[in-house]
Amino acid sequence: MLWWPRNGKWRDAFTRKWPAKSERLNYDIPRLSGVFLLPVALAVLLSGGYFNLPTQFAQ
């Protein structure tokens, strides 16, 4: 929720600002890496759930 664009500009939320000071880059890089690694984290979550609870996924 901290990175959610308040003004509705989604493109600005998913881009890195160039040129930027080091403080801005320290804000952008972890925020963007978290957004782009979300599909990987969801795939790991679902596969872990499948391997640990196969009967619930078989139904």
C-alpha positions in Angstrom: 0.0 0.0 0.0 2.9 2.4 0.5 3.7 2.4 -3.3 0.1 2.8 -4.4 -0.2 5.7 -6.7 -2.5 8.3 -5.1 -3.0 10.3 -8.2 -3.9 7.3 -10.4 -0.8 7.4 -12.5 0.0 3.7 -12.7 2.8 4.1 -15.2 4.7 6.3 -12.7 4.2 3.6 -10.1 6.0 0.9 -12.2 8.9 2.9 -13.6 12.2 4.1 -12.3 12.8 7.8 -12.3 15.8 8.9 -14.5 17.9 10.9 -13.6 17.3 10.7 -9.9 19.3 11.2 -6.8 20.5 8.3 -4.7 17.6 8.7 -2.2 15.1 8.3 -5.0 16.8 5.3 -6.4 17.0 3.7 -3.0 13.2 4.1 -2.9 12.5 2.9 -6.5 14.7 -0.2 -6.7 13.3 -2.2 -3.8 9.7 -1.1 -4.6 10.0 -2.2 -8.2 11.8 -5.5 -7.4 9.0 -6.4 -5.0 6.3 -5.6 -7.7 8.1 -7.6 -10.4 8.9 -10.6 -8.1 5.3 -10.9 -7.0 4.4 -13.5 -9.8 7.4 -15.6 -8.7 6.3 -15.5 -5.1 2.8 -16.5 -6.0 4.0 -19.4 -8.1 6.2 -20.6 -5.2 3.2 -20.2 -2.8 0.9 -22.2 -5.0 3.4 -25.0 -5.7 4.2 -25.3 -2.0 0.6 -25.5 -1.2 0.1 -28.2 -3.8 3.0 -30.3 -2.5 1.9 -30.0 1.1 -1.8 -30.3 0.6 -2.3 -32.5 -2.5 -5.8 -33.8 -1.5 -7.2 -30.2 -1.2 -5.9 -29.4 -4.7 -7.2 -32.6 -6.2 -10.9 -31.8 -5.5 
